[in-house]
Amino acid sequence: MKLFRRLRYLLHSTRSEAELREEIEFHRLERQRQLVRDGVPESDAVAASRRALGSRTLAREEARAVWIWPRLETIWQDIVYAARGLRREPGFTLVAVLALGAAIGLNTSLFTTLNAFLWRPWPVQDPDRVVTLVDQNGRATFSLAEREHFARYSKTLSGLVATRCLDGLSEGCLLKLDDADVRVDFVTPNYFRVLGISMARGAGFSDDIARTDTVAIVSDRAWRVRFAADPNVVGRRIVLDDVPFTIVGVTTHGFDGTSLDQKELWIPIGAMPMLRPDYVFDDVKRGAALSARLADGVTPPQAAAELNTLSEQFRRDHGLDRHQVALISTTFFPNPAKRRNADQIFATMFSAVVLVLGLACANVANLLLARGAARRRETGARLALGASRARIVRQLLTESLVLATAALVVGLAIAYILLLFGIAGAVTAAHIIRSLLYDLSPFDPIAYVTVGAVLTIVAIAATILPARQALRIDPAAALRAE
């Protein structure tokens, strides 16, 4: 009941205050009438009833303390006072907010990019149960025949898929569709089933697709952009590099493949000879990227031990050099060499923008220090009127947090613009980032929460020197100073 009463007051504070004033006045009038009935003159009864009631302001504060948390009210007062003070100094506020906002915008856009492409798992069902197979050098040097061997004899995997391009493992797997390039992945028929990707339209691939079946699955993005969201796209015939294919499915929204670049079409690996009849496709020696879903209760080390045994058997039987099989998490940078290059690029850029944020924070701290010195007389007057030094420090902290909040809003707006319109690609001049900006979301809760936490720490740190300055103020000396 107490919590309900406090929430009701917060939601209807204006009406509650009016009711409180009416109730206090009612009690005073009752006391006044009692005094008049006892023979006290009217004018004396009014004064006596007021004296009996005491300070109305104090009475309201005591009643308000029952309705709400007193500390919450003082915090709200500090926020209102801080906002008024910043509004009275528009020059200081504008410089501080823009300086911090620009630095926050750059940091947020870069952190969002970093989170999206270095740490984000594949957009599949239960991504923590899906792993990528690499050798001891972090490369995908497995063949389709080796994949078949793993799939046939493995007990630790519930499914194993392979992807590749016509000319190997190149990420730029392009085919011609109506004289335009489309990004294509060649996959095993069980690709979508193992990864848990459902079809928004159509049935997709069946596991027993024949090598002569020329069928394709379209991404939701390509369906909207290249096929104008045609509701009858399933069953439609398209021509890829002069070979006709039939669309048998459209993926759900948000899935654009499991490689760095955005895929628009998926074609069964068995159809590769139809597109390149002059190529010699050696299933034993030609490489493919393998990914697997772990069986229930199986850990990655257990699966890796079994796969190493199976790999040794396969390579011994086919006269191939032995290699180690390692399982890594599904990120868009599975290759350690590419990951190291990306880490170096991001580390350089991140150091630069963090330095910009540090300089902006140092400048704002100096501005706050100068502002505190200019308000020395005001602080002295508040101390002389009875404000505690702890309350002064809390007020300074509140002002810093209000300023930081305004800067955070501006910074997130800048980050949103950078990410939404792709300007971040111009800022982060690396080709590897520019090619990935298609899937950057302007709303990254991890980035926003991280930046908000960092900014809170910065606001507290920026308050330390002004607070120490305020604690040393002598009220009498401050009031005497001109």
VEXDREN-2710 file (C-alpha; in Angstrom, 1 decimal):
% VEXDREN-2710
k/r/px/py/pz
1/MET/0.0/0.0/0.0
2/LYS/2.8/2.4/0.8
3/LEU/4.5/1.8/-2.5
4/PHE/1.2/2.3/-4.3
5/ARG/0.6/5.5/-2.5
6/ARG/4.0/6.8/-3.4
7/LEU/3.6/5.9/-7.1
8/ARG/0.2/7.6/-7.1
9/TYR/1.7/10.8/-5.8
10/LEU/4.4/10.8/-8.5
11/LEU/1.8/10.3/-11.2
12/HIS/-0.6/12.9/-9.9
13/SER/1.7/15.3/-8.0
14/THR/-0.1/18.5/-8.9
15/ARG/-3.5/17.2/-7.8
16/SER/-2.0/15.7/-4.7
17/GLU/-0.4/19.0/-3.7
18/ALA/-3.7/20.8/-4.2
19/GLU/-5.5/18.2/-2.0
20/LEU/-2.8/18.6/0.6
21/ARG/-3.2/22.3/0.8
22/GLU/-6.9/22.0/1.0
23/GLU/-6.6/19.4/3.9
24/ILE/-4.2/21.7/5.8
25/GLU/-6.5/24.6/5.4
26/PHE/-9.5/22.5/6.5
27/HIS/-7.7/21.6/9.8
28/ARG/-6.8/25.2/10.4
29/LEU/-10.5/26.3/9.8
30/GLU/-11.7/23.6/12.1
31/ARG/-9.3/24.9/14.8
32/GLN/-10.5/28.4/14.1
33/ARG/-14.2/27.5/14.5
34/GLN/-13.5/25.7/17.7
35/LEU/-11.8/28.7/19.1
36/VAL/-14.7/31.0/18.0
37/ARG/-17.1/28.6/19.8
38/ASP/-15.0/28.9/22.9
39/GLY/-15.5/32.6/22.8
40/VAL/-12.2/33.8/21.2
41/PRO/-12.7/36.8/18.9
42/GLU/-12.6/36.0/15.2
43/SER/-9.4/37.9/14.4
44/ASP/-7.6/36.3/17.4
45/ALA/-9.0/32.9/16.5
46/VAL/-7.4/33.2/13.0
47/ALA/-4.0/34.0/14.4
48/ALA/-4.3/31.4/17.1
49/SER/-5.3/28.6/14.6
50/ARG/-2.2/29.5/12.5
51/ARG/0.1/29.4/15.5
52/ALA/-1.4/26.0/16.6
53/LEU/-0.9/24.6/13.1
54/GLY/2.7/25.8/12.8
55/SER/4.5/26.3/9.5
56/ARG/2.4/25.2/6.6
57/THR/5.5/24.6/4.5
58/LEU/6.9/22.3/7.2
59/ALA/3.5/20.5/7.4
60/ARG/3.4/20.0/3.7
61/GLU/7.0/18.6/3.7
62/GLU/6.2/16.2/6.5
63/ALA/3.1/15.0/4.7
64/ARG/5.0/14.7/1.4
65/ALA/7.7/12.6/3.2
66/VAL/5.0/10.1/3.9
67/TRP/3.8/10.0/0.3
68/ILE/7.2/9.9/-1.5
69/TRP/10.8/9.2/-0.7
70/PRO/12.3/12.5/0.6
71/ARG/15.6/11.8/-1.1
72/LEU/13.9/11.4/-4.4
73/GLU/12.3/14.8/-4.1
74/THR/15.7/16.4/-3.3
75/ILE/17.3/14.7/-6.3
76/TRP/14.5/16.0/-8.5
77/GLN/15.1/19.5/-7.1
78/ASP/18.8/19.1/-7.9
79/ILE/18.0/18.1/-11.5
80/VAL/15.7/21.1/-12.0
81/TYR/18.2/23.5/-10.5
82/ALA/21.0/22.0/-12.6
83/ALA/18.9/22.4/-15.8
84/ARG/18.0/26.0/-15.0
85/GLY/21.7/26.8/-14.3
86/LEU/22.8/25.3/-17.6
87/ARG/20.1/27.2/-19.4
88/ARG/21.3/30.4/-17.9
89/GLU/24.7/29.8/-19.4
90/PRO/24.0/28.8/-23.0
91/GLY/27.5/29.3/-24.2
92/PHE/29.1/27.0/-21.7
93/THR/26.3/24.4/-22.2
94/LEU/26.6/24.5/-26.0
95/VAL/30.3/24.1/-26.1
96/ALA/30.4/21.2/-23.5
97/VAL/27.5/19.3/-25.1
98/LEU/28.8/19.6/-28.6
99/ALA/32.4/18.6/-27.6
100/LEU/31.2/15.6/-25.7
101/GLY/28.5/14.7/-28.2
102/ALA/30.8/14.6/-31.2
103/ALA/33.3/12.4/-29.3
104/ILE/30.5/10.1/-28.1
105/GLY/29.0/9.8/-31.7
106/LEU/32.4/8.7/-33.1
107/ASN/33.0/6.2/-30.3
108/THR/29.5/4.8/-30.5
109/SER/29.5/4.3/-34.3
110/LEU/32.9/2.6/-34.2
111/PHE/32.0/0.4/-31.2
112/THR/28.8/-0.6/-33.0
113/THR/30.8/-1.6/-36.0
114/LEU/33.3/-3.5/-33.9
115/ASN/30.5/-5.4/-32.0
116/ALA/28.7/-6.2/-35.3
117/PHE/31.6/-7.8/-37.1
118/LEU/34.1/-9.1/-34.6
119/TRP/31.9/-10.3/-31.8
120/ARG/28.5/-10.9/-33.2
121/PRO/27.7/-14.6/-33.8
122/TRP/25.9/-15.8/-36.9
123/PRO/22.2/-15.1/-37.0
124/VAL/21.2/-18.7/-36.6
125/GLN/19.3/-20.8/-34.1
126/ASP/21.3/-21.4/-30.9
127/PRO/24.5/-20.0/-32.3
128/ASP/26.5/-21.2/-29.2
129/ARG/25.9/-24.8/-30.5
130/VAL/27.2/-24.0/-34.0
131/VAL/31.0/-24.2/-34.7
132/THR/33.3/-23.6/-37.6
133/LEU/36.0/-26.1/-38.6
134/VAL/39.5/-24.8/-39.3
135/ASP/42.9/-26.4/-39.5
136/GLN/45.9/-25.7/-37.2
137/ASN/46.6/-22.5/-39.2
138/GLY/43.0/-21.2/-39.0
139/ARG/42.2/-22.0/-42.6
140/ALA/39.3/-23.9/-44.1
141/THR/41.2/-26.6/-46.0
142/PHE/38.6/-29.3/-45.9
143/SER/37.3/-31.0/-49.0
144/LEU/33.7/-32.0/-49.8
145/ALA/34.7/-35.7/-49.7
146/GLU/36.2/-35.1/-46.2
147/ARG/32.9/-33.4/-45.2
148/GLU/31.0/-36.5/-46.4
149/HIS/33.3/-38.7/-44.3
150/PHE/32.8/-36.6/-41.2
151/ALA/29.0/-36.5/-41.7
152/ARG/28.8/-40.3/-42.2
153/TYR/30.8/-41.4/-39.2
154/SER/30.6/-38.5/-36.6
155/LYS/28.6/-39.1/-33.5
156/THR/29.3/-35.8/-31.9
157/LEU/27.7/-33.6/-34.6
158/SER/24.0/-33.4/-35.3
159/GLY/24.6/-31.8/-38.7
160/LEU/27.5/-30.7/-40.9
161/VAL/27.3/-28.1/-43.7
162/ALA/29.7/-26.9/-46.4
163/THR/29.9/-23.6/-48.3
164/ARG/32.2/-22.6/-51.2
165/CYS/32.4/-20.6/-54.4
166/LEU/33.0/-21.7/-57.9
167/ASP/36.6/-20.7/-57.8
168/GLY/37.3/-21.9/-54.2
169/LEU/36.7/-20.0/-51.0
170/SER/36.6/-16.5/-52.4
171/GLU/34.2/-14.2/-50.5
172/GLY/33.3/-12.4/-53.8
173/CYS/31.2/-15.2/-55.3
174/LEU/29.4/-13.4/-58.0
175/LEU/27.1/-14.5/-60.8
176/LYS/25.2/-12.6/-63.5
177/LEU/21.5/-12.0/-63.0
178/ASP/19.9/-9.8/-65.7
179/ASP/23.3/-8.2/-66.4
180/ALA/23.8/-7.4/-62.7
181/ASP/26.1/-9.1/-60.3
182/VAL/24.6/-11.1/-57.4
183/ARG/26.4/-12.6/-54.4
184/VAL/25.9/-16.3/-54.3
185/ASP/26.9/-19.1/-51.9
186/PHE/27.1/-22.7/-53.0
187/VAL/25.9/-24.8/-50.0
188/THR/25.1/-28.4/-49.1
189/PRO/21.3/-29.0/-49.2
190/ASN/21.1/-29.4/-45.4
191/TYR/22.6/-25.9/-44.9
192/PHE/19.4/-24.1/-43.8
193/ARG/18.1/-27.1/-41.8
194/VAL/21.2/-27.5/-39.8
195/LEU/21.6/-23.8/-39.0
196/GLY/17.9/-23.5/-38.1
197/ILE/17.0/-21.0/-40.7
198/SER/13.3/-21.2/-41.7
199/MET/11.8/-20.1/-45.0
200/ALA/9.5/-17.1/-45.1
201/ARG/8.2/-18.4/-48.5
202/GLY/8.5/-21.8/-50.1
203/ALA/9.9/-25.1/-48.8
204/GLY/13.6/-24.5/-49.5
205/PHE/16.1/-27.2/-50.3
206/SER/15.4/-30.9/-49.6
207/ASP/18.3/-33.0/-48.4
208/ASP/18.1/-35.3/-51.4
209/ILE/18.5/-32.7/-54.2
210/ALA/20.1/-34.2/-57.3
211/ARG/23.2/-32.8/-58.8
212/THR/21.2/-31.8/-61.9
213/ASP/18.6/-29.8/-59.9
214/THR/19.1/-26.1/-60.7
215/VAL/17.2/-24.5/-57.8
216/ALA/18.0/-21.4/-55.7
217/ILE/16.9/-19.8/-52.4
218/VAL/16.7/-16.0/-52.3
219/SER/17.4/-13.8/-49.3
220/ASP/14.7/-11.6/-47.9
221/ARG/16.7/-8.5/-48.8
222/ALA/17.2/-9.6/-52.4
223/TRP/13.5/-10.6/-52.6
224/ARG/12.5/-7.1/-51.7
225/VAL/15.2/-5.2/-53.8
226/ARG/15.7/-7.4/-56.9
227/PHE/12.3/-9.0/-57.1
228/ALA/10.1/-6.1/-55.8
229/ALA/8.7/-8.3/-53.0
230/ASP/6.8/-10.5/-55.5
231/PRO/4.5/-12.7/-53.5
232/ASN/4.7/-15.3/-56.3
233/VAL/8.5/-15.4/-56.5
234/VAL/8.6/-19.1/-55.5
235/GLY/8.6/-21.2/-58.7
236/ARG/9.9/-18.2/-60.7
237/ARG/12.6/-19.0/-63.3
238/ILE/15.7/-16.9/-63.3
239/VAL/18.9/-17.1/-65.4
240/LEU/22.3/-17.1/-63.7
241/ASP/25.3/-17.0/-66.1
242/ASP/23.0/-18.3/-68.9
243/VAL/21.8/-21.2/-66.8
244/PRO/18.1/-21.3/-65.8
245/PHE/17.3/-21.8/-62.1
246/THR/14.0/-22.1/-60.2
247/ILE/13.5/-20.2/-56.9
248/VAL/12.2/-22.6/-54.3
249/GLY/12.3/-20.4/-51.2
250/VAL/12.9/-17.0/-49.5
251/THR/14.7/-16.8/-46.2
252/THR/13.3/-15.1/-43.2
253/HIS/14.2/-11.4/-42.6
254/GLY/17.6/-10.8/-41.1
255/PHE/19.5/-13.7/-42.6
256/ASP/22.1/-12.8/-45.2
257/GLY/24.5/-15.7/-45.0
258/THR/27.3/-16.8/-42.8
259/SER/30.2/-15.0/-44.5
260/LEU/31.5/-11.4/-44.5
261/ASP/29.7/-10.2/-47.5
262/GLN/25.9/-10.1/-48.0
263/LYS/24.6/-13.1/-49.8
264/GLU/21.6/-12.8/-52.1
265/LEU/21.2/-16.3/-53.4
266/TRP/22.1/-19.8/-52.3
267/ILE/22.6/-22.7/-54.8
268/PRO/23.3/-26.4/-54.0
269/ILE/26.9/-27.3/-54.4
270/GLY/25.9/-30.1/-56.8
271/ALA/24.8/-27.5/-59.3
272/MET/28.4/-26.0/-59.8
273/PRO/29.2/-28.2/-62.8
274/MET/26.1/-26.9/-64.5
275/LEU/27.5/-23.4/-64.3
276/ARG/31.1/-24.3/-65.2
277/PRO/31.0/-27.4/-67.3
278/ASP/34.6/-27.0/-68.3
279/TYR/35.9/-27.0/-64.7
280/VAL/37.2/-30.1/-63.1
281/PHE/35.6/-30.3/-59.6
282/ASP/37.8/-32.6/-57.4
283/ASP/35.7/-33.4/-54.3
284/VAL/38.8/-34.8/-52.6
285/LYS/41.2/-31.9/-53.0
286/ARG/39.1/-28.9/-53.6
287/GLY/38.5/-26.8/-50.4
288/ALA/35.3/-25.9/-48.7
289/ALA/34.3/-24.1/-45.5
290/LEU/32.7/-26.5/-43.0
291/SER/30.4/-25.6/-40.1
292/ALA/28.6/-28.0/-37.8
293/ARG/26.0/-28.1/-35.1
294/LEU/27.0/-30.0/-32.0
295/ALA/24.9/-32.9/-30.8
296/ASP/23.1/-32.5/-27.5
297/GLY/25.4/-32.8/-24.5
298/VAL/28.6/-32.7/-26.6
299/THR/31.3/-30.1/-25.9
300/PRO/33.6/-28.6/-28.6
301/PRO/36.7/-30.4/-27.2
302/GLN/34.9/-33.7/-27.5
303/ALA/33.8/-33.1/-31.0
304/ALA/37.3/-31.8/-32.0
305/ALA/38.9/-35.1/-30.7
306/GLU/36.5/-37.2/-32.7
307/LEU/36.9/-35.1/-35.9
308/ASN/40.7/-35.3/-35.6
309/THR/40.5/-39.1/-35.5
310/LEU/38.2/-39.2/-38.5
311/SER/40.4/-36.7/-40.4
312/GLU/43.5/-38.8/-39.8
313/GLN/41.7/-41.8/-41.2
314/PHE/40.4/-40.0/-44.3
315/ARG/43.7/-38.3/-45.2
316/ARG/45.6/-41.6/-44.7
317/ASP/43.3/-43.4/-47.0
318/HIS/43.5/-40.7/-49.7
319/GLY/47.3/-40.0/-49.4
320/LEU/46.8/-36.5/-48.1
321/ASP/49.0/-34.6/-45.6
322/ARG/47.6/-34.8/-42.0
323/HIS/46.3/-31.7/-40.3
324/GLN/44.7/-30.8/-37.0
325/VAL/41.0/-30.0/-36.8
326/ALA/40.0/-27.1/-34.5
327/LEU/36.5/-25.8/-33.7
328/ILE/35.9/-22.1/-33.2
329/SER/32.9/-20.0/-32.5
330/THR/30.8/-18.7/-35.4
331/THR/31.8/-15.1/-36.0
332/PHE/32.2/-13.2/-39.3
333/PHE/36.0/-13.3/-38.8
334/PRO/36.7/-17.1/-38.3
335/ASN/40.1/-16.9/-40.0
336/PRO/42.7/-15.9/-37.4
337/ALA/44.8/-14.0/-39.9
338/LYS/41.9/-11.9/-41.0
339/ARG/40.9/-11.5/-37.4
340/ARG/44.3/-10.1/-36.5
341/ASN/44.2/-7.7/-39.4
342/ALA/40.8/-6.5/-38.4
343/ASP/41.9/-6.2/-34.7
344/GLN/44.8/-4.0/-35.8
345/ILE/42.6/-1.8/-37.9
346/PHE/40.0/-1.4/-35.2
347/ALA/42.7/-0.9/-32.5
348/THR/44.2/2.0/-34.4
349/MET/40.9/3.7/-35.1
350/PHE/39.6/3.0/-31.6
351/SER/42.7/4.5/-30.0
352/ALA/42.2/7.7/-32.1
353/VAL/38.5/8.2/-31.2
354/VAL/39.2/7.3/-27.5
355/LEU/41.9/10.0/-27.6
356/VAL/39.3/12.4/-29.0
357/LEU/36.9/11.5/-26.2
358/GLY/39.6/12.0/-23.6
359/LEU/40.5/15.4/-24.9
360/ALA/36.8/16.4/-25.0
361/CYS/36.4/15.2/-21.4
362/ALA/39.5/17.1/-20.3
363/ASN/38.2/20.3/-21.9
364/VAL/34.8/19.9/-20.3
365/ALA/36.4/19.3/-16.9
366/ASN/38.4/22.5/-17.3
367/LEU/35.2/24.3/-18.2
368/LEU/33.5/22.9/-15.1
369/LEU/36.4/24.0/-12.9
370/ALA/36.4/27.5/-14.3
371/ARG/32.6/27.6/-13.8
372/GLY/33.0/26.5/-10.2
373/ALA/35.5/29.2/-9.5
374/ALA/33.0/31.8/-11.0
375/ARG/30.3/30.5/-8.8
376/ARG/32.3/30.8/-5.6
377/ARG/30.1/33.5/-4.2
378/GLU/26.9/31.5/-5.0
379/THR/28.3/28.4/-3.2
380/GLY/29.3/30.5/-0.2
381/ALA/25.8/31.9/0.0
382/ARG/24.3/28.4/-0.1
383/LEU/26.7/27.2/2.7
384/ALA/25.8/30.3/4.8
385/LEU/22.1/29.5/4.4
386/GLY/22.6/26.1/5.9
387/ALA/23.3/23.8/2.9
388/SER/25.7/21.0/3.8
389/ARG/28.9/20.5/1.9
390/ALA/27.6/17.0/0.9
391/ARG/24.6/18.6/-0.7
392/ILE/26.8/21.0/-2.6
393/VAL/28.9/18.2/-3.9
394/ARG/25.7/16.3/-4.9
395/GLN/24.5/19.3/-6.7
396/LEU/27.7/19.6/-8.7
397/LEU/27.5/15.9/-9.5
398/THR/23.9/16.3/-10.7
399/GLU/24.9/19.1/-12.9
400/SER/27.7/17.0/-14.5
401/LEU/25.2/14.1/-15.0
402/VAL/22.6/16.4/-16.6
403/LEU/25.3/17.8/-18.9
404/ALA/26.5/14.3/-19.7
405/THR/22.9/13.1/-20.4
406/ALA/22.4/16.0/-22.9
407/ALA/25.7/15.2/-24.5
408/LEU/24.7/11.5/-24.7
409/VAL/21.5/12.3/-26.5
410/VAL/23.5/14.5/-29.0
411/GLY/26.2/11.8/-29.4
412/LEU/23.7/9.0/-30.0
413/ALA/22.0/11.1/-32.6
414/ILE/25.3/11.7/-34.3
415/ALA/26.1/7.9/-34.1
416/TYR/22.7/7.1/-35.6
417/ILE/23.3/9.4/-38.5
418/LEU/26.8/8.0/-39.1
419/LEU/25.6/4.4/-39.1
420/LEU/22.3/4.9/-40.9
421/PHE/23.7/6.8/-43.8
422/GLY/27.0/4.9/-44.0
423/ILE/29.2/7.9/-43.1
424/ALA/31.0/5.6/-40.7
425/GLY/32.4/3.8/-43.8
426/ALA/34.1/7.1/-44.9
427/VAL/35.5/7.6/-41.4
428/THR/36.8/4.1/-41.1
429/ALA/38.6/4.1/-44.4
430/ALA/39.5/0.4/-44.3
431/HIS/38.0/-1.6/-47.1
432/ILE/37.0/-4.5/-44.9
433/ILE/34.6/-2.2/-42.9
434/ARG/33.2/-0.3/-45.9
435/SER/32.1/-3.6/-47.5
436/LEU/30.2/-4.7/-44.3
437/LEU/28.2/-1.6/-43.6
438/TYR/25.1/-3.1/-45.2
439/ASP/24.1/-4.8/-42.0
440/LEU/25.0/-2.2/-39.4
441/SER/22.0/-1.4/-37.2
442/PRO/21.8/2.1/-35.8
443/PHE/20.3/0.6/-32.6
444/ASP/22.9/-1.5/-30.8
445/PRO/21.9/-1.8/-27.1
446/ILE/25.3/-3.1/-26.1
447/ALA/27.1/0.0/-27.6
448/TYR/24.5/2.4/-26.1
449/VAL/24.7/0.8/-22.6
450/THR/28.6/0.8/-22.7
451/VAL/28.8/4.4/-23.8
452/GLY/26.3/5.4/-21.2
453/ALA/28.3/3.7/-18.4
454/VAL/31.5/5.2/-19.6
455/LEU/30.0/8.7/-19.8
456/THR/28.6/8.3/-16.2
457/ILE/32.1/7.5/-15.0
458/VAL/33.5/10.5/-16.9
459/ALA/30.8/12.8/-15.4
460/ILE/31.8/11.6/-11.9
461/ALA/35.5/12.1/-12.6
462/ALA/34.9/15.5/-14.0
463/THR/33.2/16.5/-10.8
464/ILE/36.1/15.7/-8.5
465/LEU/38.1/18.9/-8.9
466/PRO/35.1/21.3/-8.8
467/ALA/33.9/19.4/-5.7
468/ARG/37.3/19.7/-3.9
469/GLN/37.2/23.3/-4.8
470/ALA/33.7/23.7/-3.3
471/LEU/34.7/21.9/-0.1
472/ARG/37.5/24.4/0.6
473/ILE/35.2/27.5/0.3
474/ASP/34.9/29.6/3.4
475/PRO/31.3/31.1/3.3
476/ALA/32.3/34.3/5.1
477/ALA/35.3/34.9/2.8
478/ALA/33.2/34.1/-0.3
479/LEU/30.5/36.5/0.7
480/ARG/32.9/39.3/1.4
481/ALA/34.7/38.9/-1.9
482/GLU/33.8/41.2/-4.7
END
